[in-house]
């Protein structure tokens, strides 16, 4: 499952297979509360542990979203070229690919909170030192790249641990709502962060924004430190490599998990990567440029917020089938660009895709957390994430030459067609359709 569209499971919009959809997403009457039930949908925030974690995590997300813009402008303002900026951005991604599997193993072995606290401390220190360096001088590119690598390494350990910590801080009955709120928080920070960063950079400097990001990691760490968690039982006396093998065995023995992970690995390669790369090209060619593309991506993020809210208190009887049906919408914005649709149409397609992304992601994540043994969640999350994004760099490298050879519209159209076909195939597989609503408690 990916994260390109929020784990890509989220971007699962409406399938034309109406009969199958109604069978898969049909919910018990209690899962369809009216408008007055909205406070109940947010009941998970009354759980002290989850509320503390959620506020700290939201603060960190907002700081990170702001800092991503600040770093770009700081590099460019210091005279950096596009190539040097690419080097800095790559420096933040490579450690995630290299260390995430190890991060999942360590989180399951030593505890999710200690790993996340260490990751927050390292990222806080990196951003604080970078901000101080920027205020004192004009750092060379290697300094930006070095601190980006530290942040990326922190992300590699924090991300899989998050997958395992959520069931520890949210009541079992509210786990679906917890995942929906976390997804909405990620999307909301993605909308608000860049806008706020633009204002602060214009009023002060990129260094201030990066310093605020350091403070946001400190806030996240403080929230984690205040969690009250039960003692963690000691794990088996075996090597870390044996732990990784156990996590891999847990992953590969779940056919539905392997199938959906492969689906999103190929989706990122053939659909989403080309869309992110060629979308701005077509936007520049006929939609009006950067402002139009910003509108499209803002609509996608807004749809993700909406989808996260719609996922609250919904428990489909066949969660993986429901999540897969949401993936029919992944290719809609790319298809509309390929057809040279006007901006309102492309933006509406992005809104629908984002809504499906959040819905599908919440359903799939909750099912995984409740059906998999809790002691393997961080390792399985790491395996899924690395698998789903392993071909991302290849997608970015190949989409440009492919567009030059056969045209950007053809590449995007193929990606949209692949998305629809693969979702239909996955939905037809019994291993995916047979996954029922998770029990109230998770396996140990």
C-alpha positions in Angstrom: 0.0 0.0 0.0 1.5 3.1 -0.6 1.8 6.5 0.3 1.9 8.3 -2.9 -1.8 8.9 -2.8 -2.0 8.5 0.9 -1.0 5.0 0.9 -2.7 4.8 -2.4 -5.3 2.7 -0.7 -7.0 5.9 0.0 -7.5 6.9 -3.6 -10.1 4.4 -4.2 -13.1 6.1 -5.6 -16.4 4.8 -7.0 -16.5 1.7 -9.1 -19.0 1.3 -11.9 -19.7 -2.2 -10.5 -22.7 -1.1 -8.5 -23.8 -4.5 -7.4 -20.4 -5.5 -6.1 -20.0 -2.2 -4.4 -23.2 -2.4 -2.5 -22.3 -5.9 -1.4 -18.9 -5.0 -0.2 -19.5 -1.7 1.5 -22.8 -2.4 2.9 -22.7 -1.4 6.6 -24.7 -2.3 9.6 -27.3 0.3 10.5 -25.2 1.5 13.5 -22.5 2.5 11.1 -24.7 5.1 9.4 -25.3 7.7 12.1 -27.1 10.9 11.2 -25.8 14.4 11.5 -26.3 14.5 15.3 -23.9 11.5 15.7 -20.9 13.5 14.6 -19.6 14.1 18.1 -19.7 10.3 18.6 -17.5 9.9 15.6 -14.9 11.9 17.3 -15.1 10.0 20.6 -11.6 8.6 20.1 -10.3 12.1 20.9 -11.7 11.7 24.4 -9.1 8.9 24.9 -6.3 10.8 26.6 -3.5 8.7 25.1 -4.8 9.2 21.5 -5.6 12.9 22.0 -2.0 13.6 23.2 -0.5 11.7 20.4 -2.8 13.2 17.8 -2.1 16.8 18.8 1.7 16.2 18.8 1.6 14.3 15.5 -0.5 17.0 13.9 1.9 19.7 15.1 4.8 17.7 13.6 3.0 17.2 10.3 2.3 20.9 10.0 5.9 21.8 10.7 7.2 19.3 8.2 4.9 20.5 5.5 6.0 24.1 6.1 9.7 23.1 6.2 9.6 21.3 2.9 8.7 24.6 1.2 11.3 26.5 3.3 14.2 24.2 2.4 13.4 24.6 -1.4 13.5 28.3 -1.2 16.5 28.4 1.1 18.5 26.3 -1.4 17.4 28.5 -4.3 18.0 31.7 -2.4 21.5 30.6 -1.6 22.2 30.3 -5.4 21.5 26.6 -5.7 20.6 25.2 -9.1 17.7 22.8 -10.0 20.2 20.0 -10.1 21.5 20.8 -6.6 18.0 21.1 -5.3 17.3 17.6 -6.7 20.4 16.4 -4.8 19.0 17.8 -1.6 15.6 16.2 -2.1 17.1 12.9 -3.0 19.2 13.0 0.1 16.0 12.9 2.2 14.5 10.0 0.3 17.5 7.6 0.0 17.8 6.9 3.8 14.1 6.0 3.9 14.6 3.3 1.3 17.8 2.0 3.0 16.7 2.0 6.6 13.0 1.5 6.7 13.0 -2.3 6.9 15.5 -2.0 9.8 13.4 0.6 11.4 10.4 -1.7 11.4 12.4 -4.5 12.9 13.8 -2.3 15.7 10.4 -0.8 16.5 8.8 -4.2 16.9 11.8 -5.5 19.0 12.4 -2.5 21.3 9.0 -0.7 21.3 7.4 1.8 19.0 7.5 4.8 21.4 11.3 4.7 22.1 12.0 4.5 18.4 9.7 7.4 17.6 11.1 9.5 20.4 14.6 8.9 19.1 13.5 9.8 15.6 11.8 13.0 16.8 14.9 14.0 18.8 17.2 13.4 15.8 15.0 15.4 13.4 14.5 18.2 15.9 18.3 18.5 16.3 18.9 18.4 12.6 16.3 21.2 11.9 17.5 23.3 14.8 21.1 23.1 13.7 20.2 23.9 10.1 18.2 26.9 11.1 21.1 28.2 13.3 23.5 27.7 10.4 21.2 29.5 8.0 20.9 32.4 10.5 24.6 32.6 10.9 25.7 32.2 7.3 24.8 30.8 3.8 25.3 27.0 4.2 26.7 25.1 1.2 24.6 22.5 -0.6 26.2 19.6 1.2 25.0 21.0 4.6 21.4 21.0 3.3 21.8 17.5 2.0 23.4 16.2 5.2 20.6 17.5 7.4 18.0 16.2 4.8 19.6 12.7 5.2 19.2 12.9 9.0 15.6 13.8 8.6 15.1 11.0 6.1 16.7 8.5 8.4 14.4 9.7 11.2 11.4 9.2 8.9 12.6 5.7 8.1 12.3 4.7 11.8 9.2 6.8 12.7 6.9 5.7 9.9 6.8 1.9 10.5 6.7 2.5 14.3 3.6 4.7 13.7 1.8 1.7 12.1 2.3 -0.3 15.3 1.7 2.5 17.8 -1.8 3.5 16.7 -3.5 0.4 18.0 -1.7 0.9 21.3 -3.1 4.4 21.8 -6.6 4.0 20.4 -9.3 1.8 21.8 -10.0 -1.3 19.6 -13.6 -0.2 18.9 -12.3 3.3 17.7 -9.3 2.2 15.7 -11.0 2.9 12.4 -11.9 6.5 13.5 -8.3 6.9 14.7 -6.9 6.0 11.3 -9.4 8.2 9.6 -8.4 11.2 11.8 -4.7 10.6 11.2 -5.3 10.5 7.5 -7.3 13.7 7.6 -4.5 15.3 9.6 -1.9 14.4 7.1 -4.0 15.8 4.3 -4.9 19.0 6.2 -1.3 19.7 7.0 -0.4 19.2 3.4 -2.9 22.0 2.5 -2.2 24.4 5.3 1.6 24.0 5.7 2.7 25.3 2.3 0.3 28.3 2.5 1.5 29.2 6.0 5.1 28.7 5.0 4.7 31.1 2.1 3.4 33.8 4.5 6.2 33.3 7.0 9.0 33.1 4.4 7.8 36.4 2.9 7.5 38.1 6.3 10.7 36.7 7.9 12.9 34.0 6.3 13.1 30.3 5.5 15.3 29.9 8.6 12.4 30.8 10.9 10.2 28.2 9.3 12.8 25.5 9.7 13.2 26.6 13.4 9.5 26.2 13.8 9.7 22.7 12.3 12.4 21.8 14.9 10.0 23.0 17.6 7.2 20.9 16.1 9.4 17.8 16.4 10.0 18.7 20.1 6.2 19.0 20.6 5.7 15.6 19.0 8.4 14.1 21.3 6.8 15.6 24.4 3.4 14.2 23.4 5.0 10.7 22.9 6.8 11.0 26.3 3.5 11.7 28.1 1.7 8.6 26.7 0.7 6.0 29.3 1.4 2.6 27.8 1.3 -0.9 29.4 4.7 -2.6 29.9 5.9 -4.3 26.8 6.5 -8.0 27.1 10.0 -9.1 26.1 10.3 -10.5 22.6 11.9 -13.8 21.6 15.7 -14.2 22.0 16.7 -14.1 18.4 18.6 -12.0 16.0 17.3 -8.9 14.3 17.6 -10.7 10.9 15.4 -13.5 12.3 12.9 -10.8 13.3 12.9 -9.5 9.8 12.3 -13.0 8.4 9.4 -13.4 10.8 7.9 -10.2 9.6 8.4 -11.2 6.0 6.7 -14.6 6.7 3.7 -12.8 8.3 3.4 -10.6 5.2 3.8 -13.2 2.5 1.4 -15.7 4.1 -1.5 -13.1 3.8 -2.5 -13.4 0.2 -4.6 -10.3 0.3 -1.8 -8.2 1.7 0.7 -9.4 -1.0 -1.9 -8.7 -3.7 -2.7 -5.2 -2.7 0.9 -4.3 -2.1 1.8 -5.4 -5.6 -1.1 -3.5 -6.9 0.2 -0.3 -5.5 3.8 -0.9 -6.4 2.7 -1.0 -10.0 0.3 1.8 -9.5 3.1 4.1 -8.3 5.3 3.0 -11.2 2.7 3.3 -14.0 0.1 5.8 -12.8 1.0 8.1 -9.9 4.6 8.7 -10.7 3.9 9.8 -14.3 1.0 11.9 -13.1 3.2 13.8 -10.6 5.9 14.3 -13.2 3.8 15.0 -16.4 0.9 16.7 -14.7 2.8 20.0 -14.3 4.0 19.7 -17.9 0.4 19.4 -19.3 -0.7 22.1 -16.9 1.9 24.4 -18.3 1.0 23.5 -21.8 -2.8 24.1 -21.7 -4.2 24.7 -18.2 -2.4 27.9 -17.2 0.8 26.8 -15.5 1.8 26.6 -11.8 -1.4 28.2 -10.4 -3.6 25.7 -12.2 -1.4 22.8 -11.0 -1.5 24.1 -7.5 -5.3 24.1 -7.7 -5.4 20.5 -8.8 -3.1 19.3 -6.0 -5.0 21.4 -3.4 -8.2 19.7 -4.6 -6.6 16.3 -4.1 -5.5 17.2 -0.6 -8.9 18.7 0.1 -10.5 15.4 -1.1 -8.2 13.5 1.3 -9.5 15.6 4.2 -13.1 15.0 3.1 -12.5 11.2 2.7 -10.9 11.0 6.2 -14.0 12.6 7.7 -16.3 10.4 5.7 -14.5 7.3 6.9 -15.3 8.1 10.5 -17.6 5.5 12.1 -17.8 3.4 8.9 -16.9 -0.2 9.1 -17.5 -2.0 5.8 -18.2 -5.7 6.0 -15.5 -6.4 3.4 -12.9 -3.7 4.2 -10.3 -4.8 1.6 -12.9 -5.0 -1.1 -14.2 -1.6 -0.2 -10.7 -0.2 -0.2 -10.0 -1.8 -3.6 -13.1 -0.3 -5.1 -11.9 3.2 -3.9 -8.8 2.6 -6.1 -10.9 2.9 -9.2 -10.6 6.6 -8.9 -6.8 6.8 -8.7 -6.4 7.3 -12.4 -9.2 9.8 -12.9 -7.2 13.1 -12.8 -4.5 11.6 -15.1 -7.2 10.4 -17.6 -8.8 13.9 -17.6 -5.4 15.5 -18.3 -4.8 13.0 -21.1 -8.2 14.0 -22.6 -7.3 17.7 -22.3 -10.2 18.3 -19.9 -10.6 21.9 -18.6 -9.2 22.9 -15.2 -12.6 22.5 -13.3 -12.8 18.9 -14.6 -9.3 17.9 -13.7 -9.6 19.5 -10.3 -12.9 17.7 -9.7 -11.2 14.4 -10.7 -8.4 15.1 -8.2 -11.0 15.8 -5.5 -12.6 12.5 -6.1 -9.3 10.7 -6.2 -8.2 12.3 -2.9 -11.6 11.3 -1.3 -11.2 7.7 -2.4 -7.6 7.8 -1.2 -8.6 8.6 2.4 -11.5 6.2 2.5 -9.6 3.3 1.1 -6.5 4.0 3.3 -8.6 4.1 6.5 -10.4 0.9 5.7 -7.2 -1.0 4.7 -5.0 0.3 7.5 -7.6 -0.6 10.1 -8.1 -4.1 8.7 -4.3 -4.7 8.8 -3.9 -3.4 12.3 -6.7 -5.6 13.6 -6.0 -8.8 11.6 -2.2 -8.9 11.9 -0.4 -9.9 15.2 0.3 -6.6 17.0 4.0 -7.6 17.5 4.6 -7.6 13.7 2.8 -4.4 12.7 5.9 -2.2 12.4 7.8 -4.8 10.3 4.8 -5.4 8.0 4.3 -1.6 7.6 8.0 -1.2 6.6 7.8 -4.1 4.1 4.6 -2.6 2.5 6.1 0.9 2.3 9.4 -0.1 0.9 7.7 -2.5 -1.6 5.2 0.1 -2.7 7.7 2.8 -3.3 10.7 0.9 -4.4 10.0 1.6 -8.1 9.1 5.3 -7.5 12.6 6.6 -8.6 12.3 4.4 -11.8 8.9 5.9 -12.5 10.3 9.5 -12.3 13.3 8.5 -14.4 11.3 6.7 -17.1 8.2 8.9 -17.4 10.0 11.8 -19.1 11.7 9.7 -21.9 8.5 7.8 -22.4 6.5 11.0 -22.8 9.2 12.2 -25.3 8.8 9.0 -27.3 5.0 8.5 -27.3 3.6 11.7 -25.8 2.6 12.8 -22.3 -1.1 12.2 -22.9 -0.5 8.7 -24.0 1.6 7.9 -20.9 -1.1 9.3 -18.6 -3.8 7.6 -20.5 -2.0 4.3 -20.2 -1.5 4.8 -16.5 -5.2 5.6 -16.0 -6.2 2.5 -17.9 -3.8 0.3 -15.9 -5.2 1.7 -12.7 -8.8 0.7 -13.6 -7.8 -2.7 -15.0 -5.7 -3.6 -12.0 -8.4 -2.5 -9.5 -10.9 -4.7 -11.3 -8.6 -7.7 -11.3 -7.8 -7.3 -7.6 -11.5 -6.9 -6.7 -12.2 -10.1 -8.6 -9.8 -12.1 -6.5 -11.4 -14.2 -3.7 -8.4 -13.6 -1.4 -9.3 -9.9 -1.3 -13.0 -10.2 -1.3 -13.0 -12.8 1.5 -11.3 -10.4 4.1 -14.2 -9.7 6.5 -14.7 -7.0 9.0 -11.9 -7.3 11.7 -12.9 -8.5 15.2 -13.1 -6.0 18.0 -9.7 -7.1 19.3 -6.4 -7.8 17.6 -4.4 -11.0 17.6 -1.5 -10.9 20.0 
